[in-house]
Amino acid sequence: QVQLVESGGGLVQAGGSLRLSCAASGSIFSFNVMGWYRQAPGKQRELVARISYGGTNYADSVKGRFTASRDNAKNTMYLQMNSLKPEDTGVYYCNAARYLMDSGYWGQGTQVTVSS
């Protein structure tokens, strides 16, 4: 029903920046929880940032470097990534859910590769 499309990934050197976008096919007003996750080969998918009920949670590894935001008028969520490190490498996925405990919808993912 709802399609999420991530974009903005690519190759970047350590210390550089990228901005990821997650565009929804419709209004994101009904999504109370929207988050970014990432997965490296052989590792579990991990939470990077989550916007929920007026608050935003970040993984300790990205706190102070990444900023998640949402623009309801544009039906888009963003992840601004600064001071990138090689360990930030992975496929980044967008997630949107009505409630905190729902699995919600997922995008296809966008690859982020950080070289040293």
C-alpha positions in Angstrom: 0.0 0.0 0.0 2.7 2.5 1.0 5.9 2.7 -0.9 9.1 4.1 0.6 12.1 4.9 -1.6 15.5 5.7 -0.2 18.0 7.8 -2.1 21.3 9.7 -1.5 23.6 6.8 -0.8 27.0 6.5 -2.4 30.7 6.4 -1.8 32.3 8.9 0.4 35.7 9.3 2.2 35.9 9.2 6.0 35.1 12.6 7.4 32.7 13.4 4.6 28.9 13.9 4.7 25.9 12.4 3.0 22.2 13.1 3.2 19.8 10.3 2.8 16.2 10.8 1.8 13.2 8.5 2.3 10.2 9.5 0.1 6.8 8.1 0.7 4.2 7.5 -1.9 1.6 9.4 0.2 1.2 11.4 3.3 3.4 10.5 6.2 1.1 12.2 8.7 -0.3 8.8 9.9 3.2 7.4 10.6 3.9 8.2 14.2 7.2 6.3 14.1 9.8 6.7 11.3 13.3 5.5 11.5 16.5 4.7 9.8 18.2 1.3 10.1 21.4 -0.1 8.6 22.9 -3.5 7.9 26.4 -4.6 7.1 27.2 -8.0 5.5 27.1 -10.7 8.1 25.6 -8.4 10.8 22.2 -7.8 12.2 20.1 -4.8 11.1 20.6 -2.1 13.7 18.7 1.0 14.6 20.4 4.2 13.5 17.8 6.8 14.4 14.1 6.8 15.1 11.6 9.7 15.3 8.7 8.8 17.5 6.0 10.9 19.2 8.0 14.1 19.2 11.3 12.5 20.3 14.3 11.2 18.4 16.5 8.3 19.5 20.0 7.7 18.0 22.4 4.8 18.3 25.3 5.7 20.5 27.7 5.1 17.6 26.1 7.9 15.5 25.0 10.3 18.2 26.3 13.8 17.6 27.1 13.0 14.0 23.8 12.0 12.4 20.5 14.0 12.4 17.1 12.5 11.5 14.3 14.7 10.5 10.9 14.5 8.7 9.1 17.0 6.5 5.4 16.2 6.4 4.8 18.7 3.6 7.2 16.8 1.4 6.2 13.4 2.6 9.9 12.7 3.2 12.2 11.8 6.0 15.9 12.6 6.0 19.1 11.4 7.6 22.0 13.9 7.6 25.2 12.1 8.1 28.3 14.0 9.0 31.8 13.0 10.0 31.3 9.6 8.4 33.5 6.7 9.5 34.3 3.4 7.7 32.2 1.6 10.3 29.1 3.5 9.0 29.3 1.4 5.8 26.2 -0.6 5.1 22.8 -0.6 3.5 20.5 2.0 5.0 16.8 1.3 5.2 13.9 3.6 5.9 11.0 2.4 8.1 7.6 3.9 8.7 5.0 2.6 11.2 1.8 3.8 12.7 2.8 2.8 16.2 6.0 2.0 18.1 5.6 -1.7 18.2 4.5 -2.2 14.6 6.9 -3.5 12.0 5.6 -1.0 9.5 6.8 -0.5 6.0 10.3 -0.8 4.6 12.1 0.7 1.6 14.5 -1.1 -0.6 17.6 0.4 1.0 20.5 2.5 -0.2 24.1 1.6 0.0 26.5 3.8 1.9 30.2 3.1 1.6 32.8 5.0 3.6 36.4 4.6 2.8 39.4 5.5 4.9 
